[in-house]
Amino acid sequence: MGKDIYHTLHQLGTKIPIPTSPEEAVLEAVQNPHPDTQYVVRFTCPEFTSLCPVTGQPDFAYLMIDYIPSQLLVESKSLKLYLSSFRNHGAFHEECTVAIAKKLQKTLMPVWLRIGGYWYPRGGMPIDVFFQTGVAPKEVWIPEQSVPAYRGRG
């Protein structure tokens, strides 16, 4: 397998500005070096930001993404750039969380995917948004997300 699985990547190893919108951002994928083995990949983004589409005020979330890859893995720099592209994007919590899940699902075609969007309070009330593609395979250990109910989320 080796380095040849990276030949299609255009963002890794180069200086890339943060995309101005999620639509502009490109999620890149590489071949899974273990497609015959089911395992979980977890990305944790404790400082996700977007904008309220009504007020323009910043919204903050703790995102946790878990997936069981099939043939492809998401390249982490492209994921970071994609998530950062929401920084100046106006959308409600539900739209951001589900849009991220759908883009990952479309790009990777994973065996299974879930995302927990643990949003910090707006108007004194946190909003948590969850998405999952189906029942997780029983033979794979999938840790709980274990993000505490809001008390500073830290």
N, C-alpha and C positions, 0 to 999 in steps of 0.2 A: 504494500500500500504506500507507505512513505510520503514524501513531500508532494508527489504528483497529484494527490487529492486536493491540493490547494491551488492548482493552476487556474481555476476559474474565479478566484477571489480578486476583487479590485480595490477593496478598502483596507484590508489588513496590511500593515507595514507602510502605509502612506498617510500623509496628512490630509484628512478629510474634514471639511467644515460640517457642523451640525446641520442637518437638513432643515429647511424652513417649515416643512409640514410633514405629517405622516405619509401623505400621498407621494411626496418627493423621495422619501427615505427608501432605501433598498435593503431588504433582508437577504443576506447571502447564506448559502448552505454548502456544506461539504459532505462527502460520502461518509457514512457511518462505518468506522473500521471494524465494528462488531455487529453486523446486521443480523446475525444468527443468534444473538443473545438479547434477551429483554432486560433492560435496566432503566433506571430513572435518572434524568438530568434535571437539576433544579437551578433556576436563576432567581436571585433575590435582589430586588431593587428597592432599598429603603428610602430613597429620595426622589421618587417619581414626581414630576410636576406637570400640570397643564393649567389652562385658564378656564374660569367660569365663562360660558358663552354669553351670559346676560350682563354680568358686572365687569368682566375683564380681570377680576381679582385672581390671584394664584390659588390653585388647589394642590394639595400634597397627598401622596399615597405611598403605602408600603405595598409593593407588588411582589407576589411570589408565583413563579411559573414552574410547573412540573410537567415533564413530558417523557414518554417512552418512545424513543426514536425507532423508525423503521429503517429506511435507506439513507436518510439525511439527518445531519445535525445542523443546528443554527450556528453560524459563526458569531462569536460573542461580541466582537467589535461592531459588527453590523447591527446586532441587537441593541447594544448601548446607543448607537447613533439613532436607530429607529425610536427607541424609548425617549431619547433626548429631543426628538423632533416634536414631541407633544408640548414642550416647554412654552411655545407661543401659539398653541392650538386651543381654540375655544370649543369645548365639548363637555357635556355632563359626564359624571363618573361612570355611569353605565355604558355610555358610548365609547369612552376611552378603553375601559376594561375589555369589553366584548370585541371591539375592533382589533385590539392587540391579539386576542385569542384567535380570531378568524384569520388574521394575516399569518400568524404562526402555523395554523392548521393548513392553510392553503399552500404555504411555502414548503413545509416539511412533510405533510401527510403522515403525521406520527401515528403510532399504534394507539396512543392515548395522550390526552393533554388536559390540564386543568390550570386555571389561573385564579388566584385570590387577589382582589383589589381591596385593600384595607385603607379606606380613605379617612383622612383626618377630619375633625368636625368642621362643618359649615353650618353656621347658625346654631352652634352648640350640640349638633347631632352628627356623629360619624355615619358614613354610608359605606357599607361593605358590599362588594359585587363579586359574584362567583360564577365561573363558567367551567364546564367539564364536557368532554366529547362523548362520554358514555361510561360504562362500568369498567373499572380498572381490572386488568388481569389479576387473578388471585395469586398466581405464582411469583409475582413481583413485589418486593418490599417497597412500599410507598410511605415515607414518613408523613406524619400529620404536619400541617402547616404551622400549628401551634403559635399563631400570632395572637397575643392577648387582646381581650376586649379593651377598648380605648381607656387608657389611664396614662396618657403620654406616649403610648405605643413603643416605649423604649425598653 
